[in-house]
Amino acid sequence: MSVILTERAAAEIKRIMDEQGSPDGTLVRVGVKGGGCSGFSYDFGWDTETSERDRVREFHGVRLAMDKKYDPYLDGTEIDFIDEIGRRGFAFNNPNVQKSCGCGSSFQV
């Protein structure tokens, strides 16, 4: 898997998991789903199970899982966490994006 989770993103994920009381073994699942004004949007959430189709890696103490079918869409993507005036949240820096919408939440490859 060539999706990378930055140290800032991992720290925020750990904070959220602690705050929510997530069970041991909880991991971050990343994917792509159809929708949005540009065709695809990122799918990002919690999971406790993996399958043989998943690529699982650990970054800064956070386990990340992604189904192999999303490789063409997410190869080389860096997931970061931004905390600035006027902008706070997870950011997907995806080199495969050819076009994105104005709000930045959907994309085309």
Phi and psi in radians as a Rosetta constraint file:
Dihedral C 1 N 2 CA 2 C 2 CIRCULARHARMONIC -1.985 0.35
Dihedral N 2 CA 2 C 2 N 3 CIRCULARHARMONIC 0.656 0.35
Dihedral C 2 N 3 CA 3 C 3 CIRCULARHARMONIC -1.706 0.35
Dihedral N 3 CA 3 C 3 N 4 CIRCULARHARMONIC 2.347 0.35
Dihedral C 3 N 4 CA 4 C 4 CIRCULARHARMONIC -2.051 0.35
Dihedral N 4 CA 4 C 4 N 5 CIRCULARHARMONIC 2.394 0.35
Dihedral C 4 N 5 CA 5 C 5 CIRCULARHARMONIC -1.893 0.35
Dihedral N 5 CA 5 C 5 N 6 CIRCULARHARMONIC 2.124 0.35
Dihedral C 5 N 6 CA 6 C 6 CIRCULARHARMONIC -1.272 0.35
Dihedral N 6 CA 6 C 6 N 7 CIRCULARHARMONIC 2.884 0.35
Dihedral C 6 N 7 CA 7 C 7 CIRCULARHARMONIC -1.088 0.35
Dihedral N 7 CA 7 C 7 N 8 CIRCULARHARMONIC -0.681 0.35
Dihedral C 7 N 8 CA 8 C 8 CIRCULARHARMONIC -1.104 0.35
Dihedral N 8 CA 8 C 8 N 9 CIRCULARHARMONIC -0.749 0.35
Dihedral C 8 N 9 CA 9 C 9 CIRCULARHARMONIC -1.132 0.35
Dihedral N 9 CA 9 C 9 N 10 CIRCULARHARMONIC -0.749 0.35
Dihedral C 9 N 10 CA 10 C 10 CIRCULARHARMONIC -1.081 0.35
Dihedral N 10 CA 10 C 10 N 11 CIRCULARHARMONIC -0.727 0.35
Dihedral C 10 N 11 CA 11 C 11 CIRCULARHARMONIC -1.090 0.35
Dihedral N 11 CA 11 C 11 N 12 CIRCULARHARMONIC -0.728 0.35
Dihedral C 11 N 12 CA 12 C 12 CIRCULARHARMONIC -1.191 0.35
Dihedral N 12 CA 12 C 12 N 13 CIRCULARHARMONIC -0.690 0.35
Dihedral C 12 N 13 CA 13 C 13 CIRCULARHARMONIC -1.087 0.35
Dihedral N 13 CA 13 C 13 N 14 CIRCULARHARMONIC -0.786 0.35
Dihedral C 13 N 14 CA 14 C 14 CIRCULARHARMONIC -1.057 0.35
Dihedral N 14 CA 14 C 14 N 15 CIRCULARHARMONIC -0.727 0.35
Dihedral C 14 N 15 CA 15 C 15 CIRCULARHARMONIC -1.075 0.35
Dihedral N 15 CA 15 C 15 N 16 CIRCULARHARMONIC -0.794 0.35
Dihedral C 15 N 16 CA 16 C 16 CIRCULARHARMONIC -1.133 0.35
Dihedral N 16 CA 16 C 16 N 17 CIRCULARHARMONIC -0.771 0.35
Dihedral C 16 N 17 CA 17 C 17 CIRCULARHARMONIC -1.070 0.35
Dihedral N 17 CA 17 C 17 N 18 CIRCULARHARMONIC -0.741 0.35
Dihedral C 17 N 18 CA 18 C 18 CIRCULARHARMONIC -1.104 0.35
Dihedral N 18 CA 18 C 18 N 19 CIRCULARHARMONIC -0.794 0.35
Dihedral C 18 N 19 CA 19 C 19 CIRCULARHARMONIC -1.064 0.35
Dihedral N 19 CA 19 C 19 N 20 CIRCULARHARMONIC -0.662 0.35
Dihedral C 19 N 20 CA 20 C 20 CIRCULARHARMONIC -1.515 0.35
Dihedral N 20 CA 20 C 20 N 21 CIRCULARHARMONIC -0.127 0.35
Dihedral C 20 N 21 CA 21 C 21 CIRCULARHARMONIC 1.162 0.35
Dihedral N 21 CA 21 C 21 N 22 CIRCULARHARMONIC 0.704 0.35
Dihedral C 21 N 22 CA 22 C 22 CIRCULARHARMONIC -1.068 0.35
Dihedral N 22 CA 22 C 22 N 23 CIRCULARHARMONIC 2.444 0.35
Dihedral C 22 N 23 CA 23 C 23 CIRCULARHARMONIC -1.167 0.35
Dihedral N 23 CA 23 C 23 N 24 CIRCULARHARMONIC 2.727 0.35
Dihedral C 23 N 24 CA 24 C 24 CIRCULARHARMONIC -0.966 0.35
Dihedral N 24 CA 24 C 24 N 25 CIRCULARHARMONIC 2.498 0.35
Dihedral C 24 N 25 CA 25 C 25 CIRCULARHARMONIC 1.557 0.35
Dihedral N 25 CA 25 C 25 N 26 CIRCULARHARMONIC -0.030 0.35
Dihedral C 25 N 26 CA 26 C 26 CIRCULARHARMONIC -1.173 0.35
Dihedral N 26 CA 26 C 26 N 27 CIRCULARHARMONIC 2.396 0.35
Dihedral C 26 N 27 CA 27 C 27 CIRCULARHARMONIC -2.305 0.35
Dihedral N 27 CA 27 C 27 N 28 CIRCULARHARMONIC 2.938 0.35
Dihedral C 27 N 28 CA 28 C 28 CIRCULARHARMONIC -1.627 0.35
Dihedral N 28 CA 28 C 28 N 29 CIRCULARHARMONIC 2.276 0.35
Dihedral C 28 N 29 CA 29 C 29 CIRCULARHARMONIC -1.912 0.35
Dihedral N 29 CA 29 C 29 N 30 CIRCULARHARMONIC 2.228 0.35
Dihedral C 29 N 30 CA 30 C 30 CIRCULARHARMONIC -2.050 0.35
Dihedral N 30 CA 30 C 30 N 31 CIRCULARHARMONIC 2.456 0.35
Dihedral C 30 N 31 CA 31 C 31 CIRCULARHARMONIC -2.863 0.35
Dihedral N 31 CA 31 C 31 N 32 CIRCULARHARMONIC -2.890 0.35
Dihedral C 31 N 32 CA 32 C 32 CIRCULARHARMONIC -2.340 0.35
Dihedral N 32 CA 32 C 32 N 33 CIRCULARHARMONIC 2.497 0.35
Dihedral C 32 N 33 CA 33 C 33 CIRCULARHARMONIC -2.351 0.35
Dihedral N 33 CA 33 C 33 N 34 CIRCULARHARMONIC 2.693 0.35
Dihedral C 33 N 34 CA 34 C 34 CIRCULARHARMONIC -1.232 0.35
Dihedral N 34 CA 34 C 34 N 35 CIRCULARHARMONIC 2.502 0.35
Dihedral C 34 N 35 CA 35 C 35 CIRCULARHARMONIC 2.425 0.35
Dihedral N 35 CA 35 C 35 N 36 CIRCULARHARMONIC 3.090 0.35
Dihedral C 35 N 36 CA 36 C 36 CIRCULARHARMONIC 1.458 0.35
Dihedral N 36 CA 36 C 36 N 37 CIRCULARHARMONIC 2.953 0.35
Dihedral C 36 N 37 CA 37 C 37 CIRCULARHARMONIC -1.303 0.35
Dihedral N 37 CA 37 C 37 N 38 CIRCULARHARMONIC -0.232 0.35
Dihedral C 37 N 38 CA 38 C 38 CIRCULARHARMONIC -1.905 0.35
Dihedral N 38 CA 38 C 38 N 39 CIRCULARHARMONIC -0.012 0.35
Dihedral C 38 N 39 CA 39 C 39 CIRCULARHARMONIC 2.064 0.35
Dihedral N 39 CA 39 C 39 N 40 CIRCULARHARMONIC -0.760 0.35
Dihedral C 39 N 40 CA 40 C 40 CIRCULARHARMONIC -2.293 0.35
Dihedral N 40 CA 40 C 40 N 41 CIRCULARHARMONIC 2.683 0.35
Dihedral C 40 N 41 CA 41 C 41 CIRCULARHARMONIC -2.392 0.35
Dihedral N 41 CA 41 C 41 N 42 CIRCULARHARMONIC 2.780 0.35
Dihedral C 41 N 42 CA 42 C 42 CIRCULARHARMONIC -1.370 0.35
Dihedral N 42 CA 42 C 42 N 43 CIRCULARHARMONIC 2.495 0.35
Dihedral C 42 N 43 CA 43 C 43 CIRCULARHARMONIC -1.987 0.35
Dihedral N 43 CA 43 C 43 N 44 CIRCULARHARMONIC 2.146 0.35
Dihedral C 43 N 44 CA 44 C 44 CIRCULARHARMONIC -2.516 0.35
Dihedral N 44 CA 44 C 44 N 45 CIRCULARHARMONIC 2.061 0.35
Dihedral C 44 N 45 CA 45 C 45 CIRCULARHARMONIC -2.897 0.35
Dihedral N 45 CA 45 C 45 N 46 CIRCULARHARMONIC -2.977 0.35
Dihedral C 45 N 46 CA 46 C 46 CIRCULARHARMONIC -1.724 0.35
Dihedral N 46 CA 46 C 46 N 47 CIRCULARHARMONIC 2.663 0.35
Dihedral C 46 N 47 CA 47 C 47 CIRCULARHARMONIC -2.677 0.35
Dihedral N 47 CA 47 C 47 N 48 CIRCULARHARMONIC 2.830 0.35
Dihedral C 47 N 48 CA 48 C 48 CIRCULARHARMONIC -2.149 0.35
Dihedral N 48 CA 48 C 48 N 49 CIRCULARHARMONIC -0.035 0.35
Dihedral C 48 N 49 CA 49 C 49 CIRCULARHARMONIC -2.247 0.35
Dihedral N 49 CA 49 C 49 N 50 CIRCULARHARMONIC 2.688 0.35
Dihedral C 49 N 50 CA 50 C 50 CIRCULARHARMONIC -2.239 0.35
Dihedral N 50 CA 50 C 50 N 51 CIRCULARHARMONIC 2.900 0.35
Dihedral C 50 N 51 CA 51 C 51 CIRCULARHARMONIC -2.249 0.35
Dihedral N 51 CA 51 C 51 N 52 CIRCULARHARMONIC 3.061 0.35
Dihedral C 51 N 52 CA 52 C 52 CIRCULARHARMONIC -1.185 0.35
Dihedral N 52 CA 52 C 52 N 53 CIRCULARHARMONIC -0.284 0.35
Dihedral C 52 N 53 CA 53 C 53 CIRCULARHARMONIC -1.427 0.35
Dihedral N 53 CA 53 C 53 N 54 CIRCULARHARMONIC -0.192 0.35
Dihedral C 53 N 54 CA 54 C 54 CIRCULARHARMONIC -1.489 0.35
Dihedral N 54 CA 54 C 54 N 55 CIRCULARHARMONIC 2.559 0.35
Dihedral C 54 N 55 CA 55 C 55 CIRCULARHARMONIC -1.764 0.35
Dihedral N 55 CA 55 C 55 N 56 CIRCULARHARMONIC 2.198 0.35
Dihedral C 55 N 56 CA 56 C 56 CIRCULARHARMONIC -2.156 0.35
Dihedral N 56 CA 56 C 56 N 57 CIRCULARHARMONIC 2.238 0.35
Dihedral C 56 N 57 CA 57 C 57 CIRCULARHARMONIC -2.415 0.35
Dihedral N 57 CA 57 C 57 N 58 CIRCULARHARMONIC 2.793 0.35
Dihedral C 57 N 58 CA 58 C 58 CIRCULARHARMONIC -2.003 0.35
Dihedral N 58 CA 58 C 58 N 59 CIRCULARHARMONIC 2.346 0.35
Dihedral C 58 N 59 CA 59 C 59 CIRCULARHARMONIC -2.260 0.35
Dihedral N 59 CA 59 C 59 N 60 CIRCULARHARMONIC 2.032 0.35
Dihedral C 59 N 60 CA 60 C 60 CIRCULARHARMONIC 0.922 0.35
Dihedral N 60 CA 60 C 60 N 61 CIRCULARHARMONIC 0.697 0.35
Dihedral C 60 N 61 CA 61 C 61 CIRCULARHARMONIC 1.488 0.35
Dihedral N 61 CA 61 C 61 N 62 CIRCULARHARMONIC 0.104 0.35
Dihedral C 61 N 62 CA 62 C 62 CIRCULARHARMONIC -2.049 0.35
Dihedral N 62 CA 62 C 62 N 63 CIRCULARHARMONIC 2.232 0.35
Dihedral C 62 N 63 CA 63 C 63 CIRCULARHARMONIC -1.508 0.35
Dihedral N 63 CA 63 C 63 N 64 CIRCULARHARMONIC 2.388 0.35
Dihedral C 63 N 64 CA 64 C 64 CIRCULARHARMONIC -2.178 0.35
Dihedral N 64 CA 64 C 64 N 65 CIRCULARHARMONIC 2.288 0.35
Dihedral C 64 N 65 CA 65 C 65 CIRCULARHARMONIC -2.117 0.35
Dihedral N 65 CA 65 C 65 N 66 CIRCULARHARMONIC 2.497 0.35
Dihedral C 65 N 66 CA 66 C 66 CIRCULARHARMONIC -2.587 0.35
Dihedral N 66 CA 66 C 66 N 67 CIRCULARHARMONIC 2.267 0.35
Dihedral C 66 N 67 CA 67 C 67 CIRCULARHARMONIC -1.113 0.35
Dihedral N 67 CA 67 C 67 N 68 CIRCULARHARMONIC 2.406 0.35
Dihedral C 67 N 68 CA 68 C 68 CIRCULARHARMONIC -1.024 0.35
Dihedral N 68 CA 68 C 68 N 69 CIRCULARHARMONIC -0.431 0.35
Dihedral C 68 N 69 CA 69 C 69 CIRCULARHARMONIC -1.129 0.35
Dihedral N 69 CA 69 C 69 N 70 CIRCULARHARMONIC -0.276 0.35
Dihedral C 69 N 70 CA 70 C 70 CIRCULARHARMONIC -1.595 0.35
Dihedral N 70 CA 70 C 70 N 71 CIRCULARHARMONIC 0.012 0.35
Dihedral C 70 N 71 CA 71 C 71 CIRCULARHARMONIC -0.889 0.35
Dihedral N 71 CA 71 C 71 N 72 CIRCULARHARMONIC -0.830 0.35
Dihedral C 71 N 72 CA 72 C 72 CIRCULARHARMONIC -1.094 0.35
Dihedral N 72 CA 72 C 72 N 73 CIRCULARHARMONIC -0.422 0.35
Dihedral C 72 N 73 CA 73 C 73 CIRCULARHARMONIC -1.598 0.35
Dihedral N 73 CA 73 C 73 N 74 CIRCULARHARMONIC -0.525 0.35
Dihedral C 73 N 74 CA 74 C 74 CIRCULARHARMONIC -2.048 0.35
Dihedral N 74 CA 74 C 74 N 75 CIRCULARHARMONIC 0.031 0.35
Dihedral C 74 N 75 CA 75 C 75 CIRCULARHARMONIC -0.971 0.35
Dihedral N 75 CA 75 C 75 N 76 CIRCULARHARMONIC 2.131 0.35
Dihedral C 75 N 76 CA 76 C 76 CIRCULARHARMONIC 1.522 0.35
Dihedral N 76 CA 76 C 76 N 77 CIRCULARHARMONIC 0.072 0.35
Dihedral C 76 N 77 CA 77 C 77 CIRCULARHARMONIC -1.301 0.35
Dihedral N 77 CA 77 C 77 N 78 CIRCULARHARMONIC 2.384 0.35
Dihedral C 77 N 78 CA 78 C 78 CIRCULARHARMONIC -1.915 0.35
Dihedral N 78 CA 78 C 78 N 79 CIRCULARHARMONIC 2.226 0.35
Dihedral C 78 N 79 CA 79 C 79 CIRCULARHARMONIC -1.781 0.35
Dihedral N 79 CA 79 C 79 N 80 CIRCULARHARMONIC 2.115 0.35
Dihedral C 79 N 80 CA 80 C 80 CIRCULARHARMONIC -2.129 0.35
Dihedral N 80 CA 80 C 80 N 81 CIRCULARHARMONIC 2.972 0.35
Dihedral C 80 N 81 CA 81 C 81 CIRCULARHARMONIC -2.124 0.35
Dihedral N 81 CA 81 C 81 N 82 CIRCULARHARMONIC 2.212 0.35
Dihedral C 81 N 82 CA 82 C 82 CIRCULARHARMONIC -1.880 0.35
Dihedral N 82 CA 82 C 82 N 83 CIRCULARHARMONIC 2.306 0.35
Dihedral C 82 N 83 CA 83 C 83 CIRCULARHARMONIC -2.385 0.35
Dihedral N 83 CA 83 C 83 N 84 CIRCULARHARMONIC 1.459 0.35
Dihedral C 83 N 84 CA 84 C 84 CIRCULARHARMONIC -2.248 0.35
Dihedral N 84 CA 84 C 84 N 85 CIRCULARHARMONIC 2.920 0.35
Dihedral C 84 N 85 CA 85 C 85 CIRCULARHARMONIC -1.070 0.35
Dihedral N 85 CA 85 C 85 N 86 CIRCULARHARMONIC 2.194 0.35
Dihedral C 85 N 86 CA 86 C 86 CIRCULARHARMONIC 1.453 0.35
Dihedral N 86 CA 86 C 86 N 87 CIRCULARHARMONIC -0.073 0.35
Dihedral C 86 N 87 CA 87 C 87 CIRCULARHARMONIC -2.683 0.35
Dihedral N 87 CA 87 C 87 N 88 CIRCULARHARMONIC 2.083 0.35
Dihedral C 87 N 88 CA 88 C 88 CIRCULARHARMONIC -2.518 0.35
Dihedral N 88 CA 88 C 88 N 89 CIRCULARHARMONIC 2.198 0.35
Dihedral C 88 N 89 CA 89 C 89 CIRCULARHARMONIC 2.672 0.35
Dihedral N 89 CA 89 C 89 N 90 CIRCULARHARMONIC -3.118 0.35
Dihedral C 89 N 90 CA 90 C 90 CIRCULARHARMONIC -1.388 0.35
Dihedral N 90 CA 90 C 90 N 91 CIRCULARHARMONIC 2.434 0.35
Dihedral C 90 N 91 CA 91 C 91 CIRCULARHARMONIC -2.126 0.35
Dihedral N 91 CA 91 C 91 N 92 CIRCULARHARMONIC 2.320 0.35
Dihedral C 91 N 92 CA 92 C 92 CIRCULARHARMONIC -1.782 0.35
Dihedral N 92 CA 92 C 92 N 93 CIRCULARHARMONIC 1.950 0.35
Dihedral C 92 N 93 CA 93 C 93 CIRCULARHARMONIC -1.704 0.35
Dihedral N 93 CA 93 C 93 N 94 CIRCULARHARMONIC 1.644 0.35
Dihedral C 93 N 94 CA 94 C 94 CIRCULARHARMONIC -1.923 0.35
Dihedral N 94 CA 94 C 94 N 95 CIRCULARHARMONIC 1.990 0.35
Dihedral C 94 N 95 CA 95 C 95 CIRCULARHARMONIC -1.252 0.35
Dihedral N 95 CA 95 C 95 N 96 CIRCULARHARMONIC -0.174 0.35
Dihedral C 95 N 96 CA 96 C 96 CIRCULARHARMONIC -1.511 0.35
Dihedral N 96 CA 96 C 96 N 97 CIRCULARHARMONIC -0.166 0.35
Dihedral C 96 N 97 CA 97 C 97 CIRCULARHARMONIC -1.210 0.35
Dihedral N 97 CA 97 C 97 N 98 CIRCULARHARMONIC 2.195 0.35
Dihedral C 97 N 98 CA 98 C 98 CIRCULARHARMONIC -1.716 0.35
Dihedral N 98 CA 98 C 98 N 99 CIRCULARHARMONIC -0.513 0.35
Dihedral C 98 N 99 CA 99 C 99 CIRCULARHARMONIC -2.700 0.35
Dihedral N 99 CA 99 C 99 N 100 CIRCULARHARMONIC 2.456 0.35
Dihedral C 99 N 100 CA 100 C 100 CIRCULARHARMONIC -2.363 0.35
Dihedral N 100 CA 100 C 100 N 101 CIRCULARHARMONIC 2.855 0.35
Dihedral C 100 N 101 CA 101 C 101 CIRCULARHARMONIC -1.405 0.35
Dihedral N 101 CA 101 C 101 N 102 CIRCULARHARMONIC 2.982 0.35
Dihedral C 101 N 102 CA 102 C 102 CIRCULARHARMONIC -1.076 0.35
Dihedral N 102 CA 102 C 102 N 103 CIRCULARHARMONIC -0.604 0.35
Dihedral C 102 N 103 CA 103 C 103 CIRCULARHARMONIC -1.460 0.35
Dihedral N 103 CA 103 C 103 N 104 CIRCULARHARMONIC -0.204 0.35
Dihedral C 103 N 104 CA 104 C 104 CIRCULARHARMONIC 1.410 0.35
Dihedral N 104 CA 104 C 104 N 105 CIRCULARHARMONIC 0.158 0.35
Dihedral C 104 N 105 CA 105 C 105 CIRCULARHARMONIC -1.694 0.35
Dihedral N 105 CA 105 C 105 N 106 CIRCULARHARMONIC -0.131 0.35
Dihedral C 105 N 106 CA 106 C 106 CIRCULARHARMONIC -2.373 0.35
Dihedral N 106 CA 106 C 106 N 107 CIRCULARHARMONIC 2.818 0.35
Dihedral C 106 N 107 CA 107 C 107 CIRCULARHARMONIC -2.708 0.35
Dihedral N 107 CA 107 C 107 N 108 CIRCULARHARMONIC 2.930 0.35
Dihedral C 107 N 108 CA 108 C 108 CIRCULARHARMONIC -2.190 0.35
Dihedral N 108 CA 108 C 108 N 109 CIRCULARHARMONIC 2.564 0.35
